[in-house]
Amino acid sequence: MSSLDRRQFLKTSLVTGAALSLPRSVLAAATPAASSAAPGIVDTNINLFQWPFRRLKYSDTATLVGKLRRHRVIEAWAGSFEALLHKDIAGVNERLATECRERGQGLLVPIGSVNLAWPDWEDDVRRCHEVFKMPGVRIYPGYQPFNLGHPALPRLVKITAERRLLLQVAFQMEDPRVHHPLVKIEPIDARPLVAALKAAPEARVELLHFSGNVQGSDLNQLMTETSARIDLSRWEGNGAVGRMLGVGPGGKGGARVPLERVVFGSHAPYFPLETALLKLVESPLTAEQLLAIMQGNARQLLARPA
């Protein structure tokens, strides 16, 4: 890919309010052979259906798909909010697969759910893979009644690795300060995940909405001792992406996360899609870095064709 500086990349992008749109001329400059297509975004972290505790603006699938398309999202990996509290995980996965197929307009990739606290979770993995043809599964520790110290976690990591499935681990879906009073979600300790991944180094795992503990020790372990990827939906503050990558004024302490381990994830529709888009604009990233985060790293993670 030929060199393209950040100024040129963003100068030819449209930023209106909180919107990001990238014209065809950008991809033509970056990859001449693909000049007929604009550089789109692969969003690795969205959920469909109703958030259990309040109505969200884009909870309708068709409306959400329209929103994603307007911001040049060309593929979105969709879990299901139903997986947080429903006990019938098989039904959750069947509805998700049907919704993505019938209303996703070719944009949505269903990511099934597994609940280690319920029986027959291994069969749920099998059906996600063999019946629904899903490329991965997602767990929601804390909301689902288990944590990462659950004795079945290493088995789940091993099974997904054997089936070449992506395993997404979703951390705190919302700020604990706004939880419903009956919801008691304890902070999730990531250290057991480190051990499970070290035992299955071929596993493909993505951390969703993960910020790490206050000391940053768990993030450091995950980045240095495993091959886990991480989405940027939880990175907060001005220039957060740059700080994590060790670039720009806030990144003088060095990279906390290697570029090739970062993927785009919006946490939509719980978070506004624009929030994640603006994170790409406000950090001093090169065009090559932007394109890697927007889609390149995600393509490698699922090994899906561009």
C-alpha positions as CSV (number, residue, x, y, z in Angstrom):
1,M,0.0,0.0,0.0
2,S,1.4,3.4,-1.0
3,S,2.1,6.0,1.6
4,L,-0.8,8.3,2.4
5,D,-0.5,10.8,5.2
6,R,-3.2,11.5,7.8
7,R,-3.9,15.1,6.6
8,Q,-4.6,13.9,3.1
9,F,-6.7,11.0,4.4
10,L,-8.9,13.1,6.6
11,K,-9.0,16.1,4.3
12,T,-10.8,14.0,1.7
13,S,-13.1,12.6,4.4
14,L,-16.5,14.2,5.4
15,V,-16.9,15.0,9.0
16,T,-20.2,16.7,9.6
17,G,-21.1,17.0,13.3
18,A,-20.3,13.6,14.6
19,A,-20.4,11.8,11.2
20,L,-17.5,10.3,9.4
21,S,-17.7,9.4,5.7
22,L,-14.8,8.4,3.5
23,P,-15.0,9.0,-0.2
24,R,-13.7,6.7,-3.0
25,S,-10.7,9.0,-3.7
26,V,-9.1,7.9,-0.4
27,L,-9.1,4.2,-1.3
28,A,-8.0,5.0,-4.8
29,A,-4.9,6.8,-3.4
30,A,-4.2,4.1,-0.8
31,T,-4.9,1.0,-3.0
32,P,-5.1,1.9,-6.7
33,A,-6.2,-1.6,-7.7
34,A,-9.4,-1.2,-5.7
35,S,-10.3,2.3,-6.8
36,S,-13.9,1.3,-7.5
37,A,-14.7,0.8,-3.8
38,A,-14.6,3.1,-0.9
39,P,-12.8,2.1,2.3
40,G,-15.5,0.8,4.6
41,I,-15.6,-0.1,8.2
42,V,-16.0,-3.5,9.8
43,D,-17.8,-3.0,13.1
44,T,-17.0,-6.0,15.3
45,N,-19.3,-5.1,18.2
46,I,-23.0,-4.5,17.9
47,N,-26.1,-6.1,19.3
48,L,-29.6,-6.6,18.0
49,F,-33.0,-6.6,19.7
50,Q,-34.0,-4.8,22.9
51,W,-31.6,-3.7,25.6
52,P,-33.4,-5.2,28.7
53,F,-33.5,-2.0,30.9
54,R,-34.6,0.8,28.6
55,R,-35.5,1.6,25.0
56,L,-32.6,2.4,22.6
57,K,-33.1,4.7,19.6
58,Y,-31.7,2.1,17.1
59,S,-33.1,-1.1,18.6
60,D,-35.0,-1.9,15.3
61,T,-32.8,-3.9,13.0
62,A,-33.7,-2.1,9.8
63,T,-33.1,1.3,11.4
64,L,-29.8,0.2,12.8
65,V,-28.7,-1.2,9.5
66,G,-29.5,2.1,7.8
67,K,-27.5,4.0,10.4
68,L,-24.5,1.7,9.9
69,R,-24.7,2.1,6.1
70,R,-24.8,5.9,6.4
71,H,-21.5,5.8,8.2
72,R,-19.8,3.5,5.7
73,V,-20.0,0.3,7.8
74,I,-19.8,-2.5,5.3
75,E,-20.0,-5.4,7.8
76,A,-21.2,-5.6,11.4
77,W,-20.7,-8.5,13.7
78,A,-24.0,-8.8,15.7
79,G,-24.7,-10.4,19.0
80,S,-28.0,-10.4,20.7
81,F,-29.1,-8.4,23.8
82,E,-31.4,-11.3,24.5
83,A,-28.4,-13.4,25.5
84,L,-27.8,-11.4,28.6
85,L,-30.9,-12.6,30.6
86,H,-32.7,-15.3,28.5
87,K,-32.3,-18.9,29.5
88,D,-33.3,-20.3,26.1
89,I,-29.9,-19.7,24.4
90,A,-30.9,-21.9,21.5
91,G,-33.9,-19.8,20.8
92,V,-31.8,-16.6,21.1
93,N,-29.3,-17.9,18.5
94,E,-32.0,-19.0,16.1
95,R,-33.8,-15.6,16.2
96,L,-30.4,-13.8,15.7
97,A,-29.6,-15.9,12.7
98,T,-33.0,-15.3,11.2
99,E,-32.9,-11.6,11.9
100,C,-29.5,-11.2,10.3
101,R,-30.5,-13.2,7.2
102,E,-33.9,-11.6,6.7
103,R,-33.3,-8.0,7.8
104,G,-29.6,-7.5,7.7
105,Q,-29.4,-6.5,4.0
106,G,-26.2,-8.4,3.6
107,L,-24.5,-6.3,6.3
108,L,-24.9,-8.3,9.5
109,V,-22.8,-11.3,10.5
110,P,-24.5,-13.2,13.4
111,I,-22.3,-14.0,16.3
112,G,-24.0,-16.6,18.5
113,S,-24.2,-16.7,22.3
114,V,-23.1,-19.3,24.8
115,N,-23.9,-19.3,28.5
116,L,-21.6,-21.5,30.5
117,A,-24.0,-21.4,33.5
118,W,-26.7,-23.4,31.6
119,P,-26.5,-27.0,30.6
120,D,-25.7,-28.2,27.1
121,W,-23.7,-25.1,26.2
122,E,-21.4,-27.3,24.1
123,D,-24.4,-28.1,21.9
124,D,-25.1,-24.4,21.6
125,V,-21.6,-24.0,20.2
126,R,-22.1,-26.9,17.8
127,R,-25.4,-25.5,16.5
128,C,-24.0,-22.0,16.1
129,H,-21.3,-23.5,13.9
130,E,-23.0,-26.3,12.1
131,V,-26.6,-25.2,11.9
132,F,-26.6,-21.4,11.8
133,K,-23.2,-21.2,10.1
134,M,-22.0,-18.5,12.5
135,P,-18.3,-17.6,12.4
136,G,-18.1,-17.0,16.1
137,V,-19.7,-17.0,19.6
138,R,-20.0,-14.4,22.3
139,I,-20.2,-14.6,26.1
140,Y,-21.4,-11.9,28.5
141,P,-19.8,-12.8,31.9
142,G,-21.4,-11.0,34.8
143,Y,-24.8,-10.6,33.1
144,Q,-24.8,-14.2,32.3
145,P,-24.4,-15.8,35.8
146,F,-20.7,-16.8,35.6
147,N,-17.4,-15.1,35.6
148,L,-14.2,-15.9,33.8
149,G,-13.1,-18.2,36.6
150,H,-15.8,-20.6,35.6
151,P,-14.3,-24.1,35.2
152,A,-15.7,-24.6,31.7
153,L,-14.0,-21.5,30.3
154,P,-10.8,-23.4,29.2
155,R,-13.0,-26.0,27.5
156,L,-14.9,-23.3,25.6
157,V,-11.7,-21.7,24.4
158,K,-10.4,-25.1,23.3
159,I,-13.7,-26.0,21.4
160,T,-13.8,-22.6,19.6
161,A,-10.2,-23.0,18.6
162,E,-10.8,-26.5,17.3
163,R,-13.8,-25.3,15.3
164,R,-11.9,-22.2,14.1
165,L,-14.6,-20.0,15.6
166,L,-14.0,-16.5,17.0
167,L,-14.7,-16.1,20.7
168,Q,-15.8,-12.7,21.7
169,V,-15.8,-11.8,25.5
170,A,-18.0,-8.9,26.3
171,F,-17.1,-6.9,29.5
172,Q,-19.3,-4.5,31.4
173,M,-22.1,-3.6,28.9
174,E,-22.9,-0.4,30.7
175,D,-21.5,1.8,33.4
176,P,-22.3,0.2,36.8
177,R,-23.5,3.6,38.1
178,V,-26.6,3.4,35.8
179,H,-27.5,-0.2,36.5
180,H,-31.0,-1.1,37.5
181,P,-30.9,-1.4,41.4
182,L,-31.6,-5.2,41.1
183,V,-28.6,-5.7,38.8
184,K,-25.4,-6.5,40.7
185,I,-22.6,-6.9,38.2
186,E,-19.2,-7.4,39.8
187,P,-16.1,-6.3,37.9
188,I,-14.8,-9.2,35.8
189,D,-11.3,-10.4,36.5
190,A,-9.6,-11.1,33.2
191,R,-6.7,-13.2,34.6
192,P,-8.4,-16.6,34.2
193,L,-8.8,-15.8,30.5
194,V,-5.1,-15.2,30.2
195,A,-4.4,-18.7,31.5
196,A,-7.1,-20.3,29.2
197,L,-5.6,-18.6,26.2
198,K,-2.1,-19.6,27.0
199,A,-3.3,-23.2,27.1
200,A,-4.8,-22.8,23.6
201,P,-2.6,-20.3,21.7
202,E,-4.3,-21.0,18.4
203,A,-7.6,-19.6,19.7
204,R,-9.0,-16.4,18.2
205,V,-10.4,-14.2,20.9
206,E,-11.6,-10.6,20.9
207,L,-12.2,-8.5,24.0
208,L,-15.3,-6.3,23.7
209,H,-15.8,-3.1,25.6
210,F,-12.7,-3.8,27.7
211,S,-10.7,-1.2,29.6
212,G,-8.7,-3.3,32.0
213,N,-8.2,-2.8,35.7
214,V,-7.0,0.4,37.2
215,Q,-3.4,-0.8,37.3
216,G,-3.6,-1.9,33.7
217,S,-1.9,-5.2,34.6
218,D,-4.6,-7.4,33.0
219,L,-4.4,-5.6,29.7
220,N,-0.6,-5.9,29.8
221,Q,-0.9,-9.6,30.4
222,L,-3.4,-10.1,27.6
223,M,-1.3,-8.1,25.1
224,T,2.1,-9.7,26.0
225,E,1.1,-13.3,26.9
226,T,-1.8,-14.0,24.5
227,S,-2.9,-13.1,21.0
228,A,-6.2,-11.6,22.0
229,R,-7.6,-8.7,20.0
230,I,-9.5,-5.7,21.5
231,D,-12.1,-3.3,20.2
232,L,-11.9,0.4,20.9
233,S,-15.4,0.9,22.2
234,R,-14.4,1.4,25.9
235,W,-11.3,3.7,25.2
236,E,-12.3,7.1,26.6
237,G,-10.8,10.6,26.7
238,N,-9.2,12.8,24.0
239,G,-6.8,11.0,21.8
240,A,-7.5,7.6,23.5
241,V,-6.7,5.5,20.5
242,G,-3.4,7.3,20.1
243,R,-2.5,6.9,23.7
244,M,-3.2,3.2,23.6
245,L,-1.1,2.8,20.4
246,G,1.7,5.0,21.9
247,V,1.5,7.8,19.3
248,G,0.8,11.5,19.6
249,P,1.2,13.7,22.7
250,G,-0.4,11.2,25.1
251,G,1.5,8.2,23.8
252,K,5.0,9.0,25.0
253,G,5.0,6.1,27.4
254,G,4.9,3.7,24.6
255,A,2.2,1.4,23.1
256,R,-0.1,-0.4,25.5
257,V,-1.7,-2.3,22.6
258,P,0.0,-3.2,19.3
259,L,-1.7,-1.8,16.2
260,E,-2.4,-5.2,14.7
261,R,-4.5,-6.2,17.8
262,V,-6.9,-3.3,17.6
263,V,-10.3,-3.6,15.8
264,F,-13.2,-1.2,15.4
265,G,-16.1,-1.8,17.6
266,S,-18.9,0.7,18.4
267,H,-21.0,-1.1,21.0
268,A,-24.0,0.2,19.0
269,P,-26.8,0.7,19.5
270,Y,-26.1,1.2,23.2
271,F,-23.4,3.7,22.3
272,P,-23.9,6.1,19.5
273,L,-22.0,4.9,16.4
274,E,-20.5,8.4,16.0
275,T,-18.7,8.0,19.4
276,A,-16.4,5.3,18.0
277,L,-16.0,7.1,14.6
278,L,-14.7,10.3,16.3
279,K,-12.1,8.3,18.2
280,L,-10.5,7.6,14.8
281,V,-10.5,11.3,13.9
282,E,-9.2,12.8,17.1
283,S,-6.0,10.7,17.4
284,P,-2.9,11.4,15.2
285,L,-3.1,8.1,13.2
286,T,-1.7,7.6,9.8
287,A,-3.9,6.5,6.9
288,E,-2.4,3.1,7.1
289,Q,-3.2,2.8,10.8
290,L,-6.7,4.0,10.2
291,L,-7.4,1.5,7.5
292,A,-6.0,-1.3,9.7
293,I,-8.3,-0.5,12.5
294,M,-11.3,0.2,10.2
295,Q,-11.2,-3.2,8.5
296,G,-7.8,-4.8,7.9
297,N,-7.3,-6.3,11.4
298,A,-10.9,-7.5,11.5
299,R,-10.6,-9.2,8.2
300,Q,-7.6,-11.1,9.4
301,L,-9.3,-12.0,12.7
302,L,-12.2,-13.8,10.9
303,A,-10.1,-14.7,7.9
304,R,-13.0,-13.4,5.7
305,P,-12.4,-12.2,2.2
306,A,-12.4,-8.5,1.6
